[in-house]
Amino acid sequence: MKLIGFSFIDSWRFVKFVSNPRKRKTNRSKQRKQRTGINRSAKTSLFPEFILVLLVLACVMLIHASTVAAPAELRWPQFRGPGGSGVAVGSDFPIHFGAESNVVWKTTLPGGHSSPCIWDSKIFVTGLSDGKLETLGLDRHNGKILWRRAVEPGPMEKGSRNSNPAAATPVCDGSNVCVYFAAFGLISYNLDGKEQWRKPLPTPVTQHGASSSPVIAGGKVLLACDQDLDSYLLAVDAATGATLWRNERSGFRRGFSTPLPWPQHHPATAIVAGTLRLVAYNLRDGTEQWSVSGLPNEMVTSPVAGDDLIFVAGWTPGAGVSRLPRVDALLEQGDRDHDGRLTRDEAPAGPARQHFLYIDADKDGFVTRAEWDSLARIFEQSQNALLAIRPNGTGDVTATHIAWKQTRGLPYVPSPLFYDGRIYLVKNGGLASCFEAKTGKVFYQEERLGVVGDFYSSPIAANGKICVASQPGTVVIYEAGDILNVLARNSLGEPIMATPAIVDGKLYVRTRGYLYAFGQSK
């Protein structure tokens, strides 16, 4: 740990220097000694030197403590900030703002859905510009673009009308700014934009693009790549990009959840939500430690930790389908060329045609018996739920480690927020819910925020307030607590897909065309 080039080792050397009379002799003292012929160093009292050591060491510790604690409030280093919590401890943000009010600065950005990643005086985002995938570094104080680096994409992943190839949020640990593009792979820059390493990866096989963000824990960059075929969890060396381990996630289909290193300050596991299950992996070697079942067929939200529990919420429209039609009946009805598989034109109306792109795992344009049977089993087990989980044990701990469960008010995209002993959810249509974190007690459920539309941004919090943005472009601020009290509805006039960030009393919001910094007018 260093303070302007002054480390604890340097500090100790300084203490030894000032406390050692032999090393502090001046020419004047030497001359005095020569005149008097008295050698006092051997009989120098230890008491004043001991006091001096304590005073100097205390000063050094205070300097280090003040300079180490402060930067934590100036960092939002990954998707949803410190530890993926969505909480800015010791910070604040304005209640009222708009496209022309309480704007500290506003910067035009290329299209992208990644959220701001902030490290001290710099902000990092990604975007798609002129067919190239870009990483940008901005000055946090004025919004000036300091650098931008582009890479040529490989085959673009298939996506929905709301997806974007620059969806994953960068992660920073002070040495690396690591970004992920599904159409390229992982790239690491230093904070000044110099490329440090790159790791090309295959384009995921999916229908709605890719948006899981990388995280850094224990010197490793972790990336969850859940797709319709060959899902995996990857760990690479943060300094070099070398693969450290890779765990094949057999049985997991497409997913968009970001891994949660846990515990936050000294992580030993990586917790990943996916198809039907939440799994904890050993951070050292990627081996599976424990798992809990009870999730939907497709996970979009990311887990969050608090009160010694892990919270995960998931909802999809496909969950709870008790039984899909038997594949034999579908083939008999639609397989016109009798090749034992269905094209989309051959698929009978109903689930076979409605879910065709999902069922067709390898995206070759055909649904086979194996693909149909695999998804039928997943649909039958799919459950929409908010789970509170005790994070320990070995193997499948579903029967013993679920502390409580809720099935109403569930979000599709926004992740849960743990804040001050409560769990907050926001679902499409602007419906908010709040539960006691330890027990699941309902404080309020599916109450209206007064804003309609879908929600892709996740809720964040600071200083007793919660912030969440609707996809049409309204940022809602409401009080944290047992009763829903909306403080403001701030329209920015264009869509918002990214989750905002909070640093140094300011709120950073990315819209379709801009990155805003909002702060109180002075």
C-alpha positions in Angstrom: 0.0 0.0 0.0 1.5 3.3 -1.0 0.7 7.0 -0.4 2.3 9.2 -3.1 5.2 6.7 -3.3 5.5 6.5 0.5 4.8 2.9 1.7 4.6 1.4 5.1 8.1 0.0 4.7 9.2 3.5 3.9 7.3 4.7 7.0 9.1 2.2 9.2 12.5 3.2 7.8 11.7 6.8 8.6 10.7 5.9 12.1 14.0 4.1 12.6 15.9 7.0 11.2 14.3 9.7 13.4 14.6 7.4 16.5 18.3 6.4 16.1 20.7 9.1 17.4 23.6 7.6 15.6 21.8 8.3 12.2 20.7 11.8 13.3 24.1 13.2 14.2 24.8 16.5 12.5 28.1 18.0 11.8 27.4 20.4 14.7 27.0 17.5 17.2 30.1 15.8 15.8 32.0 19.0 16.4 30.6 19.3 19.9 31.7 15.8 20.7 35.2 16.5 19.4 35.4 19.6 21.6 34.2 17.9 24.8 35.4 14.4 24.2 32.1 13.0 25.6 30.3 10.1 23.9 26.6 10.4 25.0 25.1 8.1 22.4 25.7 5.0 24.5 23.8 6.5 27.4 21.0 8.2 25.6 17.7 7.7 27.4 15.3 5.4 25.6 12.2 7.1 26.9 12.2 10.2 24.7 13.0 8.1 21.6 10.2 5.7 22.4 7.7 8.5 22.6 9.1 9.9 19.4 8.6 6.5 17.7 5.0 6.3 18.8 4.2 9.9 17.7 5.8 9.4 14.2 4.1 6.0 13.8 0.7 7.4 14.8 1.1 10.2 12.3 1.9 7.8 9.5 -1.0 5.5 10.4 -3.4 8.5 10.4 -2.2 9.7 7.1 -2.5 6.2 5.6 -6.0 5.7 7.1 -7.3 8.9 5.8 -6.0 8.4 2.3 -7.1 4.7 2.1 -10.7 5.3 3.4 -11.5 8.2 1.2 -11.1 6.7 -2.3 -13.6 4.0 -1.5 -16.3 6.7 -1.8 -14.9 7.7 -5.2 -15.2 4.3 -6.8 -18.0 2.4 -8.5 -15.8 -0.3 -9.9 -18.2 -2.7 -11.6 -21.8 -3.4 -12.5 -23.8 -2.0 -9.6 -20.8 -0.6 -7.8 -18.8 -2.0 -4.8 -19.3 -5.7 -4.5 -22.2 -5.5 -6.9 -24.3 -4.2 -4.0 -25.8 -1.1 -5.7 -25.1 0.9 -2.5 -22.8 3.9 -2.2 -21.8 4.0 1.4 -21.1 7.6 2.7 -22.3 9.2 -0.5 -25.4 11.0 -1.7 -27.2 12.1 -4.9 -29.6 14.8 -5.8 -33.4 14.2 -5.7 -34.5 16.6 -8.4 -32.8 16.9 -11.8 -33.5 16.8 -15.5 -32.0 17.3 -18.9 -31.5 21.0 -18.1 -31.4 21.1 -14.3 -28.8 20.1 -11.8 -26.5 19.0 -14.7 -22.9 19.1 -13.7 -21.9 18.0 -17.2 -23.3 16.0 -20.1 -21.3 14.1 -22.7 -22.3 12.5 -26.0 -21.6 8.8 -26.1 -21.9 6.1 -28.8 -24.7 3.7 -28.5 -24.4 1.1 -25.7 -26.0 -0.3 -22.6 -23.0 -0.7 -20.3 -23.2 1.2 -17.0 -20.6 3.7 -15.8 -17.5 2.1 -14.1 -15.8 4.7 -11.9 -12.3 4.7 -10.4 -11.3 7.9 -8.6 -11.2 10.6 -11.3 -12.0 8.4 -14.3 -15.1 6.9 -15.8 -15.1 3.9 -18.2 -17.9 2.9 -20.5 -18.2 0.9 -23.8 -20.1 1.6 -27.0 -20.7 0.6 -30.6 -19.5 3.2 -33.2 -19.2 2.8 -37.0 -19.3 -0.9 -36.6 -16.5 -1.0 -34.1 -16.6 -1.9 -30.4 -15.2 0.9 -28.3 -14.0 1.4 -24.7 -13.9 5.0 -23.5 -12.2 6.7 -20.6 -13.7 10.0 -19.4 -12.7 12.6 -16.8 -15.2 12.3 -13.9 -15.0 16.0 -13.1 -15.9 17.5 -16.5 -17.0 14.6 -18.7 -14.2 15.1 -21.2 -13.4 12.0 -23.2 -9.7 11.3 -22.4 -9.3 8.3 -24.6 -11.2 5.8 -26.7 -10.0 2.4 -28.0 -11.7 0.3 -30.7 -11.6 -3.3 -31.7 -13.0 -5.0 -34.8 -15.8 -7.4 -33.8 -16.1 -11.0 -34.9 -19.5 -12.4 -35.8 -22.1 -10.4 -33.9 -24.3 -12.2 -31.4 -28.0 -12.5 -32.3 -30.0 -10.1 -30.2 -33.5 -8.7 -29.6 -34.6 -5.2 -30.6 -33.5 -3.9 -27.2 -30.1 -5.5 -27.1 -26.7 -3.9 -27.9 -23.3 -5.4 -28.5 -21.8 -3.1 -25.9 -24.0 -4.2 -23.0 -21.5 -5.6 -20.4 -20.2 -3.1 -17.9 -16.4 -2.7 -17.5 -14.7 -3.7 -14.2 -11.7 -1.9 -12.7 -9.3 -2.8 -9.8 -7.0 0.2 -10.1 -4.6 -1.5 -12.5 -6.9 -3.1 -15.0 -10.0 -1.8 -16.9 -11.4 -5.1 -18.2 -14.2 -5.1 -20.7 -16.2 -7.9 -22.4 -17.7 -7.8 -25.8 -19.6 -10.9 -26.9 -18.5 -10.4 -30.5 -14.8 -10.2 -29.4 -14.0 -11.5 -25.9 -12.1 -9.9 -23.0 -9.7 -6.9 -23.3 -7.7 -5.2 -20.5 -6.4 -1.6 -20.6 -4.6 0.4 -18.0 -6.4 3.5 -16.7 -4.8 5.6 -19.4 -6.1 3.4 -22.2 -3.0 1.3 -23.0 -3.9 -2.2 -23.9 -2.4 -4.8 -21.5 -3.8 -8.0 -22.9 -6.7 -9.4 -25.0 -8.4 -12.8 -24.9 -10.7 -13.5 -27.9 -13.6 -15.8 -27.1 -16.3 -17.4 -29.3 -19.5 -15.5 -29.9 -22.2 -16.8 -27.5 -25.0 -18.8 -29.0 -28.1 -16.9 -27.9 -31.2 -15.1 -29.1 -31.1 -12.0 -26.9 -27.5 -11.0 -27.1 -25.1 -11.1 -24.0 -25.0 -8.8 -21.1 -23.3 -10.6 -18.1 -20.5 -8.3 -16.9 -17.0 -9.4 -15.8 -16.0 -9.0 -12.2 -12.6 -9.2 -10.5 -11.9 -11.2 -7.3 -8.8 -12.7 -5.9 -6.7 -11.5 -8.8 -9.0 -13.2 -11.3 -11.4 -11.9 -13.9 -14.6 -13.9 -13.8 -17.0 -14.1 -16.7 -20.2 -16.1 -16.8 -21.1 -17.1 -20.4 -24.5 -18.8 -20.2 -25.8 -19.5 -23.7 -28.1 -21.9 -25.4 -25.2 -24.3 -26.0 -22.0 -25.0 -24.1 -22.4 -22.6 -21.2 -19.3 -22.0 -19.0 -17.8 -19.9 -16.1 -14.3 -18.6 -16.9 -11.5 -17.3 -14.7 -8.5 -15.6 -16.2 -5.5 -13.9 -14.6 -6.3 -10.2 -14.2 -2.6 -9.3 -14.9 -2.1 -11.4 -18.0 -5.4 -12.8 -19.3 -4.1 -16.4 -19.0 -6.9 -18.9 -18.4 -6.7 -20.1 -14.8 -9.8 -22.4 -14.9 -13.0 -23.0 -16.8 -16.1 -24.8 -15.5 -18.5 -26.2 -18.0 -22.0 -25.4 -16.9 -23.9 -28.3 -18.4 -27.6 -27.9 -18.3 -27.6 -24.1 -18.1 -29.2 -22.3 -21.0 -29.0 -18.7 -21.9 -28.6 -16.3 -19.0 -27.5 -12.7 -18.3 -26.6 -12.8 -14.6 -23.3 -11.3 -13.4 -21.3 -13.4 -10.9 -21.2 -12.4 -7.2 -17.9 -12.9 -5.4 -18.6 -13.7 -1.8 -17.8 -12.7 0.9 -17.4 -9.2 -0.5 -14.1 -8.2 1.2 -12.3 -11.6 1.2 -14.1 -13.6 -1.5 -13.7 -17.4 -1.5 -16.5 -18.3 -3.9 -18.2 -17.1 -7.0 -22.0 -17.3 -6.9 -23.8 -17.5 -10.2 -27.5 -17.6 -10.9 -28.7 -19.5 -14.0 -31.2 -21.9 -15.4 -33.2 -23.4 -12.5 -30.3 -23.1 -10.0 -27.9 -20.8 -8.1 -24.4 -22.3 -7.8 -21.4 -21.4 -5.6 -18.0 -22.2 -7.1 -14.7 -22.3 -5.4 -12.8 -19.2 -6.5 -9.5 -21.1 -6.3 -10.2 -23.8 -8.9 -13.8 -23.4 -10.1 -15.2 -26.6 -8.5 -18.8 -26.5 -7.5 -19.4 -26.2 -3.8 -23.1 -26.0 -3.2 -26.3 -25.2 -5.2 -29.9 -24.3 -4.6 -32.8 -25.1 -7.0 -36.0 -23.1 -7.4 -35.3 -20.5 -10.1 -36.9 -19.9 -13.6 -35.6 -21.3 -16.9 -33.8 -18.0 -17.8 -32.0 -15.7 -15.3 -31.5 -12.1 -16.1 -31.0 -10.5 -12.6 -27.9 -10.9 -10.5 -27.6 -12.1 -6.9 -26.9 -9.7 -4.0 -25.6 -10.3 -0.5 -26.7 -8.9 2.9 -27.3 -9.9 6.5 -25.3 -13.2 5.9 -27.8 -14.2 3.2 -27.7 -14.4 -0.6 -30.8 -13.0 -2.4 -31.7 -14.0 -5.9 -34.9 -13.2 -7.8 -36.0 -14.4 -11.2 -39.1 -14.2 -13.4 -39.8 -15.3 -16.9 -43.1 -15.8 -18.8 -42.1 -19.4 -19.5 -41.9 -20.4 -15.9 -44.6 -22.7 -14.5 -45.5 -24.3 -17.8 -46.6 -27.7 -16.5 -46.2 -29.7 -19.7 -45.2 -29.0 -23.3 -46.9 -31.1 -26.0 -45.2 -34.4 -26.7 -42.7 -34.2 -29.5 -44.1 -37.3 -31.2 -47.5 -35.5 -31.6 -45.7 -32.4 -33.0 -43.7 -34.5 -35.5 -46.8 -36.3 -36.6 -48.6 -33.1 -37.1 -45.9 -30.9 -38.7 -42.9 -33.0 -40.0 -43.8 -32.8 -43.7 -40.6 -34.2 -45.0 -40.4 -37.0 -42.3 -36.8 -36.2 -41.3 -37.5 -36.5 -37.6 -37.2 -32.7 -36.9 -39.1 -29.5 -37.3 -38.4 -26.3 -39.2 -40.1 -23.1 -38.0 -42.5 -23.4 -41.0 -43.3 -27.0 -40.0 -43.8 -26.2 -36.3 -47.5 -26.3 -35.4 -49.1 -23.2 -33.8 -48.6 -22.9 -30.1 -45.5 -23.5 -27.9 -43.5 -25.2 -30.8 -43.7 -22.1 -32.9 -43.8 -19.5 -30.1 -40.6 -20.9 -28.5 -38.9 -22.1 -31.6 -35.8 -19.9 -31.4 -35.3 -20.8 -27.8 -35.8 -24.5 -28.3 -33.4 -24.6 -31.3 -30.3 -24.6 -29.0 -27.6 -24.7 -31.7 -29.5 -22.2 -34.0 -29.3 -24.4 -37.0 -32.9 -23.8 -38.0 -34.2 -27.2 -36.8 -35.7 -28.4 -33.6 -34.7 -32.0 -32.8 -36.2 -34.5 -30.4 -33.3 -34.0 -28.0 -33.6 -30.2 -28.0 -37.4 -30.4 -27.4 -37.1 -33.0 -24.6 -34.3 -31.0 -22.9 -36.3 -27.7 -22.8 -39.5 -29.5 -21.8 -37.8 -30.8 -18.7 -36.5 -27.3 -17.9 -39.9 -25.7 -18.4 -41.5 -28.2 -16.1 -39.1 -27.4 -13.3 -39.0 -23.6 -13.8 -40.1 -21.5 -10.9 -40.5 -17.7 -10.5 -39.3 -16.7 -7.1 -37.3 -14.5 -4.7 -35.1 -16.7 -2.6 -33.1 -15.8 0.6 -30.3 -18.4 0.9 -27.8 -19.3 3.7 -24.6 -19.4 1.8 -22.8 -22.5 3.0 -23.0 -26.3 2.9 -22.0 -28.9 0.3 -23.9 -30.2 -2.7 -27.6 -29.5 -3.2 -28.8 -27.6 -0.1 -32.2 -26.6 -1.4 -34.1 -28.5 1.3 -32.0 -27.0 4.2 -30.6 -23.5 3.2 -33.6 -21.5 1.9 -34.3 -19.0 4.7 -37.5 -17.7 3.0 -39.2 -17.3 -0.3 -41.5 -14.9 -2.1 -43.4 -15.3 -5.3 -45.0 -11.9 -6.0 -43.5 -8.6 -7.2 -40.7 -10.4 -9.0 -38.5 -8.5 -11.5 -37.6 -9.7 -15.0 -34.4 -7.6 -15.5 -33.7 -5.3 -12.4 -31.6 -7.1 -9.7 -32.7 -7.0 -6.1 -31.3 -4.3 -3.8 -30.3 -5.1 -0.2 -30.1 -1.8 1.8 -30.3 -1.2 5.5 -31.8 -4.6 6.4 -34.4 -4.6 3.6 -34.8 -6.2 0.1 -36.2 -4.0 -2.6 -37.6 -5.2 -5.9 -38.8 -3.2 -9.0 -40.8 -5.0 -11.7 -42.1 -3.9 -15.1 -44.9 -1.4 -14.9 -43.2 0.5 -12.1 -44.3 -1.8 -9.3 -42.1 -1.7 -6.2 -41.9 -4.2 -3.3 -40.0 -4.2 0.0 -39.3 -7.1 2.4 -37.4 -7.5 5.7 -34.2 -9.2 4.7 -33.8 -11.6 7.6 -37.4 -12.9 7.6 -39.1 -12.1 4.3 -41.8 -10.0 6.1 -43.7 -7.9 3.6 -43.5 -4.2 4.2 -45.1 -3.3 0.9 -45.7 -5.3 -2.3 -46.3 -4.3 -5.9 -47.1 -0.7 -5.1 -46.9 1.9 -7.9 -44.0 4.2 -8.4 -46.2 6.3 -10.7 -44.1 5.5 -13.8 -45.2 3.1 -16.5 -43.1 1.0 -18.9 -40.4 -1.6 -18.6 -37.4 -1.4 -16.3 -34.0 -2.6 -17.4 -32.0 -0.5 -14.9 -31.4 -2.0 -11.5 -32.2 0.0 -8.3 -29.3 1.6 -6.4 -29.2 3.5 -3.1 -27.4 6.1 -0.9 -28.2 8.2 2.1 -31.6 6.8 2.7 -32.8 7.1 -0.9 -33.3 4.6 -3.8 -32.9 5.4 -7.5 -34.2 3.4 -10.4 -34.7 4.3 -14.0 -37.5 3.2 -16.4 -36.7 2.2 -20.0 -38.7 5.1 -21.4 -36.4 7.5 -19.5 -37.8 8.5 -16.1 -35.6 8.3 -13.1 -37.6 7.6 -9.9 -36.3 8.6 -6.5 -38.0 7.2 -3.4 -37.3 6.9 0.3 -35.8 3.7 1.7 -38.0 2.4 4.5 -41.1 0.4 5.3 -43.5 2.7 3.5 -43.2 3.6 -0.2 -42.8 7.4 -0.5 -41.8 8.7 -4.0 -39.7 11.8 -3.8 -39.3 12.7 -7.4 -39.9 11.5 -11.0 -37.3 13.0 -13.2 -37.8 12.6 -17.0 -34.7 12.7 -19.2 -36.6 12.4 -22.5 -34.8 9.4 -24.0 -34.5 5.7 -23.2 -32.4 4.4 -20.3 -31.1 0.8 -20.3 -28.0 1.2 -18.1 -27.9 1.2 -14.3 -26.8 4.6 -12.9 -23.7 5.1 -10.6 -23.3 7.1 -7.4 -19.9 8.7 -6.5 -18.9 11.8 -4.6 -22.5 13.1 -4.2 -23.3 12.9 -7.8 -25.5 10.6 -9.9 -24.2 9.4 -13.2 -26.9 8.3 -15.7 -26.4 6.9 -19.1 -29.2 7.5 -21.6 -29.4 6.4 -25.2 -27.2 9.3 -26.4 -25.5 10.8 -23.3 -23.8 10.3 -20.0 -25.0 12.8 -17.4 -23.5 13.8 -14.2 -26.1 15.3 -11.8 -25.4 17.2 -8.7 -26.9 19.8 -6.4 -26.7 23.3 -7.7 -24.5 25.6 -5.5 
